[in-house]
Amino acid sequence: MTAPDVMNPSRPKPVYSFQNFWDTTVMRVPQFDLRAQTEKLGPELLEALRQVLYSGAYVQGAPIEELQKSMKAYFSAPHAVACSSGTDALLVSLMALDVGPGDEVITTPFSFFATLGVVLRLGAKPVLVDIQDATFNIDPAQIEAAITSQTKAMIPVHLYGQCADMEPILALSKKHSIPVIEDCAQSLGATYPFKAAAVGKAGAMGELGCISFYPSKNLGALGDAGMVLATDDALGKKVAMLRNHGQSERYIHPLVGGNFRMDGFQAAVLNVKLKYLEGWIARRQQIATRYSEALTQLGVLSKGVVLPARVYQGKTGDSMDHVFHQYVIRAPDRNALKATLESKGVGCGIYYPVPFHHQPCWTSRYGTSWSFPRTEKAAAECLALPIFPEMSDEQVDIVASSIAEHYGIRS
């Protein structure tokens, strides 16, 4: 059998086209459009994938090392460990802290289920603390009352692209010797201002930080992928072992870990995309600003609509205070507004309609006598509008005017 002719350097490179890969009948404004980014980067992505394909190194290998090195530099973190998903990044981080039955982990009731699921999976007890209204993130003022002698870790979530209020959280961490795992699945690139003029990056402020590279994230793979950042040297080395069956060297397993490895194809894709990240974030911020200005000028705030707050804007010394993974408004008639937008061909989503304390796997363990009023209000009112870097100004205006029309306002 002869070698594939794609390995022949003299062979003309094929012209790749994504035109026929998808149905061209799409919504006027989709909630997000991964196709636009993929089509733009298609030749680069396919070349990166081709190199991995013919290298034969599909697990670990050079693309993984390159990605880990780049992320260590980006975060100024001692360790960056590539993982199979954001969920597995959270799981292996808890495992590195030896979280198990009898332990408690403090977190928010308002996040994607993975934040809760990994705690339950290890037999530990999640202890939920209500959120702040402005940021949708855990309220630091309520955390200390939830700390007990069984508290083993805290997981603040940087939701929608904006950091939780980390200074008081880290102060509690130090006071009570409780490590912090940052869930920054939605906040890669976001920054946080400390009072001492220092600026922290989401994922590199606590002992461990967990990133998701799910395709729809600000930096997305072509499937599941994640990463753990570690500011503690011992924890970083332990995470690296645990993600590969607890192996310290070939066939030697001091720990019992799992198969939480990222494959080389996903790393190759992320290596291509990483150089575009800050440009994509800047475009998301432009879209968010246009939304806020348009919706304010159209008068929808008088109908009870609340726009996203950028609580750290101007305080971090850069523009990365909020990276807008989602642009989430509050609407008192959220479900009706969602139905109107969808009828007009505008995609939108609800993140998240069922808080953790209403999930069946929670109520079957801990009952129903739980109340987190801010979380419940957010779950009833939040609506995520379309936002992605390739979105046009015209599409933003269509969404804004559609919201105004829903409330009887003619632009």
N, C-alpha and C positions, 0 to 999 in steps of 0.2 A: 504494500500500500504506500502510495506516495504521500508526502507531507501536504497538508492543505495549502492551496495556492495563496491564501491570505498571508502566509508567512514569507512569501516571496517579495522582497522589498522593491523589485522592479515592477510588480503588478500595480496598475493604477488603483488608487483607493476608490472604493465605491462612493457614490453620492447618496447619503441617507436622507430619507424623507419620512416625516410622520403624518403626512397629509391623509393617508388612507387608513391610519391606525384606529381612528375614532369616528364615531358618528358626528357629523358637522352640525346636526340639529341640537343646539344648546340653548340654555336659558338666556334671556337678555343680559342678566348679570348673575353668573353663578356665585355661590358662596365662596368658593375658591376654584382655581383652574390650574391644576398641575400640568396640564398639557402645554400651556403657553411657555412655561419655564423649560420643560423637557424639550420642546421643539427648538427653542433658542439655543440650548446647550447640547443638542443631540450629537453633533459630530465629536465634541470633546468627551461626552459621556461614553459614547460607543467606542472611541479609541481607548479610553481608560479601561473599559470592560474587556475589550479585546486583549489588552496586555495581560490582564489577570487570567483570562481564559487560557491563553497559550503559555502562561508561566507555570501552570500546574499547581500553584500555591493558592488554594482556595480558602484555607483556614489559617489564621495568623499571617505571616509573611510581610513583605515590604510595604504594601498599602496600609496595613494596620500600624506598623511602626511609624510611618510618615504621619498618619492622622494623629496618633498619640503625641508625637513630638510637636506638631503644630498646635494642638490644643493645650499642651503644657505651656507653650510660649504665649498663647493667647490669654490664658488665665493667670500666668505667672504661678502656676501650681506645681508642686514637686512631682505629683503623679496624675496621670490621665490614663485610665484603663478602659479600653474599648470593650463593649458588651453587646449582647444579642438584642437588647431592647431597653427602653427606659424603665419598664417594669422590672426587668431583671437587674438593672442598675440599683433600683431601690431595694430589691430583695437581697442582693449580695452585700449591700451596704449594711443592712440590718444584721445579716449573718456575720459580717466582720466585727460587729459590736456584740456578738454572742447573744442577741435578743432571742428569747424563747419563752416557753410557758412560765407564767408567774410574773413576767415583766410587763410593764406598761409603756406605751409610746404615745406621746402627746402630738396631736395633729388637728387639722381642720375638718369640719364635716362637709366642706364645699370644695370638691375637686373631682378629678377623674377617679374612677373606682380603684385604680392600681394603688393609690396612696393608702387606702384602707386595706385592700386585699393582701398586700405583702405582709402586713402586720398580723392579720388573722391566719395567714398561711403558716407562719412560724409558731402559732399557738399563743402569741402574746395578746394583750388587751389594748385596743386603741382607746385613748382618752381624748374626747373631742372638746374643742374650745371654739366658741363662736367667732365670727369674722368681723372685720371693720366694714362699715357701710361704704366708705369711699373707695377702698381698694379691693374688696372681696377677699382679702387675705386675713389670716389668723390675727386675732386681737391680742397683742402682747400684754395688755393690762389684765387680761383674764387668765393668763397662763399660770402664774405662780400658785393660784388657788387650786390648780389641777395637779400640781406636783406632789407626789408621795414618795415614800421610801422605795417603792417598786418602779419608779420612773427610770427607764433605761435609755431613752432617746427622745428627741423632739424632731418632728418633720414639718417645718414651715413650707408652705407651697407658694411660689411666686406666680400667682395666677394671671392669665391673659397677657403676660409680658411685662408685668410690673412687680418689683421686689416687695416682699413682706418687710415690715419695719424691723430690720435686723439688729439695730443697736440695743434696744431693750431685750430682745430675745437672746443675744449673745451675752448680755450681762447676767441674765438668769442662768444661762448655760454655765458660765464661770462660777457664779455664786453657789450653784447646787451640783456642780461637776457632772452635768448631763450633756453628752455630745449632741451636736446638731447635724442632721442630714437635710440638706436643701433639696427640695423637689423643684428643679428648674426646667422641667420638661417643656414649659411654654415660654421661657424667659432667657434663652441663650443670647448673650450680649447685653442684657440689662445691667444697669449700675445703680448703686445705692450710696447716698451721702452720709458719712459719719460726722459727728459734731467736731471732731478734731481735724476736719478738712480732708481726711482720707476718703477715697472712693473705693467701694467694694464692688466686685463683679458677682452677679448671681452665680452660685455654684462654688465659689471660692472663698466664702466667708466663714462657713462652718467647717467641721472636721471633714465632712463628705458632701459632695454635690452630685446630683443625678440628672443627666441630660437624656432627652429623647430625641432621636432622629427620625421619628415617624414621618412618612412622606409629606404630610401637610404642615409640619413644623417650619419655622423660619429657616432652619437648615435641615432639609429632609433627605433621607436616603430613598432608595427605590424599593423599600420594604422596611421591616423592623430593624432597628439598630439603636444603641444607646452608649452611654459612657459614664464612668464614675471618676470624679475629680477628688483628690485627697490632699489636704493640707498637712496631714500627719503622716510621717514617713512610715511608721509601723503599720498603720491602717492601709496605706496605699499598697504596700507589699502583700498584706493579707488579702486585700480585694483581688489583686492580680492572681494569687494562688487559688482563691475560692472560685473565680470565674472559669478556671480550668481544672475542675475536679479536685481542688485542694492540693495540686501538684507543685512541689518545690523544684524538682528536677525530674527528668523523664522516669516514669514509673515509681516515683517516690511521693507518697501522699501523707504529709503530716496532718492535713485537715480533710474533712469531708465537705467538698464543695459541690459544684454542678457544672453542667455544660452551658455557660453563659457567654460563649465567645461570639464576637462579630465575624462575619465572613468577609473575605477579601474584596468581593464585588461591591459590597456596601461601603467599605472604606475607600475604595477607588472613586466611587461616586461622590462621596463627601469631600475627598481631597480636591476634586474639580470644583465643587460648589463653594467651598469655604472662602475662596478669594472674592466671591460675590456677596457674601453675607452682609457686610456693613452697608453696601449699596442698596440691597434689598430692604434692610431695616429702615434706611433713610426714606425710601419710597413708601413704606408702610406708614411712617410718621407723617409724610406729606398727605397721604390719603386720610389719615386720622384727623389732621388739621382741617382739611377741606370738608370732611363730614361735619366736624364740630362747628365750623363757621357757617356752612350752609344750613344746618338744622337750626342753629341759633337765629340766623337771619329769617328763616321761614316761619319762625314763631312756634315750633312744636314744643318748646320747653313750657309754654303756657298750658299745654295739654297734659302736663305731668311727666313728660319724657325727661329722663336724667341722662346726661352724657358722661362718658368715661372721664375720670379725674386723673390728671398727671401730677400726683402729689409731690414728686421730687423734681419737677421741671425747674431748671435753672439752679439747682442745688448741687448737682454732681460734677459740675465743671466740664461736662460734655453733653451731647444730645441723646445719650443712650439710656436716659432714665426709664423710659417705657418703650419696649420694642414692638408692641402691638401685634402679638400673635393673633389676638382677636380684638375687634372693636365692638365692645359690648355696651349697649344702652339698657336702661331700665324703662319699662312702659307699664302703666297700670293695667292696660288691656292687652298684655303681651300676646296672648294666643290669637286674639282677633287681628292684631297688627301683623303677626306672622302669616296668618291666612291671607290677608290682603296682599302682602308683598309677594307671596308665592303665586297668587292669582295673576299678578302682573309680571311674572317671570323673573322675580328677584329671589335668589337663594338666601336663606338665613338659617340659623341654628340656635338651639337652646343648650347652653353649657352652664349648669347641669340641673335638669328638672327634678331629680330625686336625690336629696341629700343623704349622706351616709346613714344617719340615724333612722331613716325610713326604708332602708334597703332590707329585703327579707333576711339576708344572712346576718344583719345586725339585730333586727327585732327578735329573731329566733333565739339569739344568744342573750340579749340584754333587755328585751322587752320594748315597750312603746312609750314609756313615761319619760321621754326626753324632749326638751324644747330648746331650740337655738333660733330665736326669733329673727335675727338678722339674716341668718342663712336661709330660713324658710321664705322670708320676703324676697331675697335675691333669687331663689329658685323659681319663684312665681312671676318675677318681673324681667329677668335678664333675657336679652335677645342679641345674638351676635350677627352683625351685618357683614356683607361681603368685604373681604380685604385680602389682597394678595399683590405682590410687587408689580405684576403685569397689568393690573387693573387701570383703566383709563380714567381721566378726569370726567369724561362724559358718563361713564358708568357710575361713578360716585354721585354725580348730579341726578341720574335716573333714580338711584336708591333714595336720595334725600327728598326728591320731589314726590316719589311714591309714598313715603311716610307722611309728608305734608298732605297729600290728597286723601289719605286714610282719615286724617283728622279734619277734613273739610276745608283745608287751606289750599288755595290756588296760587302756584308760584308765578 
